[in-house]
Amino acid sequence: MKYEIKGDSLPVVICELENGETVISGSGAMSWMSTNMEMQTVGGGAGKVFGRMFTGEGLFLNHYTARGGAGMIAFASSFPGVIRAVEITPSHSVICQKRSFLASTSGVEMSVHFQKKMGAGFFGGEGFIMQKLSGSGTAFLEIDGSVVEYNLEKGQQMLIDTGYLAMMDDTVTMEIQQIKGVKNVLFGGEGLFNTLVTGPGRVLIQTMPISNVASVIARMIPSKS
């Protein structure tokens, strides 16, 4: 498969498939395609459907296959940001935020990834239930706003505000830390918790989480008296 990512703040990935090649996407992700692309909606086993429900994805995935010759299909971003192509191998899996999966080649497997510490579950927002992408192939991820990438050395740590962590290698560990100090909590405007990531591995940070944008818009909408 060949692909090209076009556009600036509202990008699209256009995939060129050979006859018989398949790409996978979530429900409603396809933007346009050639007429010889055949779609099949697949639910998978109960465990996979249950996992997608937890990550906020649709319960079913669409498989698009080129039939009778080369085919073309495009997947557009649903929010201003970046589409990042990530290569997945049996020795290199990644953990990404909920709802970031846009599409992938057929060899990529998507599953739910739970953080081990319960504190992350109650307070970590995006940090508790994330997606794990494994197997072999190329995955396309939606990242809100722009992306800043860091490669952490073994033991190197970074604090990230909740919701800004877009993706990390599965070698990176993550936990939730409470902000210290009563004044900091009450008047700092940074919430109660931050995400602590520890290397080794790559970390991708997004600059404009959609949850933050939704919160700003909500504050500007007049309330009914």
C-alpha positions in Angstrom: 0.0 0.0 0.0 1.1 3.5 -0.8 -0.3 6.6 1.1 0.0 10.3 1.1 -1.1 12.7 3.8 -2.4 16.0 2.5 -3.8 19.2 4.0 -2.6 21.5 6.8 -4.9 21.9 9.9 -7.6 19.6 8.5 -5.5 16.7 6.9 -6.5 13.6 5.0 -4.6 10.4 4.3 -5.2 9.0 0.8 -4.3 5.3 0.4 -3.5 3.6 -2.9 -4.1 -0.1 -2.7 -3.1 -3.0 -4.9 -5.7 -5.5 -6.0 -6.8 -7.6 -2.9 -5.2 -5.3 -0.3 -7.3 -4.2 2.7 -7.4 -1.3 5.0 -9.4 -1.0 8.3 -11.2 2.0 9.8 -13.7 2.8 12.4 -17.3 3.6 11.5 -17.8 6.8 9.5 -14.1 7.4 8.9 -14.1 6.9 5.1 -14.3 10.2 3.2 -14.1 9.1 -0.5 -13.0 6.1 -2.4 -12.9 4.5 -5.9 -15.9 2.5 -7.0 -14.0 -0.9 -6.8 -13.4 -0.7 -3.0 -15.5 -3.3 -1.3 -16.6 -2.7 2.3 -17.3 -5.3 4.9 -18.3 -4.5 8.5 -16.7 -6.7 11.1 -17.4 -6.9 14.8 -14.8 -9.5 15.8 -15.1 -11.5 19.0 -16.9 -10.5 22.2 -13.6 -9.4 23.8 -12.6 -7.1 21.0 -16.1 -5.5 20.8 -16.0 -5.0 24.6 -12.6 -3.4 24.4 -13.7 -0.9 21.7 -16.7 0.0 23.8 -14.4 1.0 26.7 -12.1 3.1 24.4 -15.0 5.0 23.1 -14.8 3.6 19.6 -17.7 2.1 17.6 -18.4 -1.5 18.2 -17.6 -2.5 14.6 -14.8 -1.9 12.2 -15.0 -1.5 8.4 -12.7 -3.5 6.1 -12.2 -1.9 2.7 -10.7 -4.2 0.0 -9.6 -3.3 -3.6 -11.3 -5.6 -6.0 -10.6 -6.1 -9.7 -7.5 -3.8 -9.8 -5.9 -1.0 -7.9 -8.1 1.0 -5.6 -8.1 4.3 -3.7 -9.6 5.4 -0.4 -9.3 8.5 1.8 -9.7 9.1 5.5 -10.1 12.7 6.7 -9.4 14.1 10.1 -12.5 14.9 12.2 -10.9 17.8 14.1 -8.1 20.3 13.4 -4.9 18.6 13.9 -2.4 16.1 12.5 -2.5 12.7 11.0 0.5 10.7 12.0 1.5 7.4 10.3 3.0 4.9 12.8 4.8 1.7 11.8 3.8 -1.3 14.0 5.9 -4.4 14.2 5.8 -7.5 16.5 8.6 -5.9 18.5 7.1 -2.4 18.5 3.6 -1.7 19.8 2.2 1.7 20.8 -0.3 3.0 23.3 -2.5 5.9 22.1 -5.3 8.0 23.4 -8.9 7.1 23.0 -10.5 7.9 19.7 -7.2 8.5 18.0 -7.3 5.5 15.7 -8.3 6.6 12.1 -7.3 3.6 9.9 -4.7 0.9 9.4 -3.5 -1.8 7.2 -5.1 -5.2 7.9 -2.2 -6.6 10.0 -2.6 -4.1 12.8 -4.5 -5.3 15.9 -6.3 -2.9 18.2 -7.1 -3.7 21.8 -7.9 -1.9 25.1 -5.0 -1.0 27.4 -5.7 -0.4 31.1 -3.3 1.4 33.4 -2.3 -0.8 36.3 -2.8 1.8 39.1 -6.4 2.4 40.0 -5.6 6.1 40.7 -5.3 6.5 36.9 -8.7 5.1 36.5 -10.5 7.5 38.7 -8.5 10.7 38.1 -6.5 10.2 34.9 -9.0 11.2 32.3 -7.5 9.9 29.0 -4.8 8.1 30.9 -6.7 5.1 32.3 -8.3 3.5 29.3 -6.2 3.8 26.2 -5.7 1.8 22.9 -2.9 -0.6 22.2 -1.9 -1.1 18.6 0.1 -4.2 17.9 0.8 -6.7 15.2 2.4 -5.6 11.9 1.6 -2.8 9.5 0.9 0.9 9.3 -1.6 2.7 11.5 -2.9 6.3 11.0 -3.6 8.3 14.1 -5.5 11.5 14.6 -3.7 14.0 16.9 -5.4 17.2 18.2 -3.7 20.4 17.2 0.1 20.1 16.5 2.4 17.3 17.7 5.6 17.6 19.7 7.7 14.4 19.9 10.2 13.4 22.6 12.5 10.4 22.8 13.0 9.6 26.5 16.1 7.8 27.7 15.7 4.9 30.2 14.5 6.4 33.5 14.0 9.9 32.1 10.7 11.3 33.2 8.3 14.1 32.0 5.1 15.5 33.5 2.2 16.1 31.1 -1.1 17.7 31.8 -4.0 15.2 31.6 -5.3 14.9 28.0 -2.1 16.1 26.2 -0.6 12.6 25.9 -1.4 11.4 22.4 0.8 8.4 22.0 3.7 6.5 23.5 5.8 3.4 22.8 4.7 0.5 24.9 8.2 0.6 26.6 7.1 3.9 28.3 5.3 3.6 31.6 2.7 6.1 32.9 1.2 7.0 36.2 -1.0 9.7 37.7 0.5 12.2 40.2 -1.6 14.6 42.3 -0.6 18.3 42.2 0.9 19.3 45.6 -0.1 22.3 47.6 -3.6 23.5 48.5 -3.0 26.9 46.8 -1.8 25.2 43.6 -4.9 23.0 43.5 -7.4 25.7 44.3 -5.9 28.6 42.3 -3.4 27.2 39.9 -6.0 26.4 37.2 -4.2 23.2 36.3 -6.6 20.7 37.8 -5.8 18.1 40.4 -3.5 15.6 38.6 -0.7 15.4 36.0 0.5 12.4 34.0 4.0 11.1 34.7 5.7 9.2 31.9 9.0 7.3 32.3 11.3 6.2 29.5 12.7 4.6 27.5 10.7 5.3 24.4 9.0 7.9 22.2 6.2 10.2 23.5 3.9 12.2 21.3 2.2 15.2 22.9 -0.8 17.0 21.3 -1.1 20.8 21.7 -4.9 21.2 21.5 -6.9 18.3 23.1 -10.5 18.3 21.9 -11.7 18.1 25.5 -10.1 21.4 26.3 -11.7 23.0 23.2 -15.1 21.6 24.2 -14.7 23.0 27.7 -13.8 26.5 26.4 -16.8 26.5 24.0 -19.1 25.3 26.8 -18.1 28.3 29.0 -19.0 30.7 26.2 -22.5 29.3 25.6 -25.1 31.4 27.6 -27.0 29.3 30.2 -30.8 29.4 30.1 -32.4 31.3 32.9 
